[in-house]
């Protein structure tokens, strides 16, 4: 369209260098007008992947998404992030409506900020002390074994801070904190309710945190233990600055932000960043949703807290699909002896994917 050049295999008549677009102009204008009104989220395949991923996120599940192209990964990350943000506010409002105390959308940030202050930021408050005692209790069950493995008191304090930092995030609170009923409960009961909130697989945050500590104590070598602690401590929980062209977390300029719940890993993502994201995905902490290109399709373990994979783009080779699914179908996976591994394959009817 830009070149105005004929690209026929054979020219039946001499080409004078000009292409007559008189009859095409109306169609092109209609395309332009339609495209201006749409975003990628309207695309049926994109909307299906976004909806399924965020539905699973809402139940507390982690999700692995595979796509072919870097731009597709970036677009999915942005659309999923926006849908999580929209869904987060809707969940909070629904929680209050269920108790007969409806709230306005603009009240949600203020309510969450109040919870963050009372239970997470003011550590000398009754809520702050209740949270610290509960997290220390989870650590205490594994502290002796961890100490024998060389994990220091400083490391244990860091683990408490990691758990607190993760639980404090608004997207975590709306899913597991009793927002609408907390004022009528004792702080200890509030914290117990939050930690005993189960995900779609029936596994609580308390169990997830305990499983991570058990892995640090028994499954990992010293080098792996340090790498996982570093990954859990370094992964961001606030909004991440992103752009369409840059997937590496070490970028210095950006045009937009995305929630830390969803991250991408492609060939353009730095090797060290990919390794950090891989380890972080294998913890109970962020990211919740990892959107990958084929670079993460083989040779990596992503199974410890994830049993859901979405193949947004299919591969011509079925063994490649099997390899991708194999990232979460491994020994020690979340599904092992308890649940199925859930595989979704997005496609458009009548297209090659079908």
Buried (B, 14 or more C-beta within 10 A) or exposed (E): EEEEEEEEEEEEEEEEEEEEEEEEEEEEEEEEEEEEEEEBBEBEBBBBBBBBBBBBBBEBBBBBBBBEEBEBBBBBBBBBBBBBBEBBBBBBBEBBEEEEEEBEEEBBEEBBEEBBEBBBBEEEBBBBBBBBEBBEEBBEEBBEBBBEBEBEEEBBEBBBEBBBBBBBBBBBBBBBBBBBBBEEEEBBBBBBBBBEBBBBBEBBBBBBBBBBBBBBBEEBEEEEBBBBBBBBBEBBBEEBBBEEEBBBBEBEEEEEEBBBBBBBBBEBBBEEBBBBBBBBBBBBBBBBBBBBBBBBBEEBBBBBBBBBBBBBBBBEEEEBBEBBBBBBBEEEBBBEEEBEBBBBEBBEEEEEBE
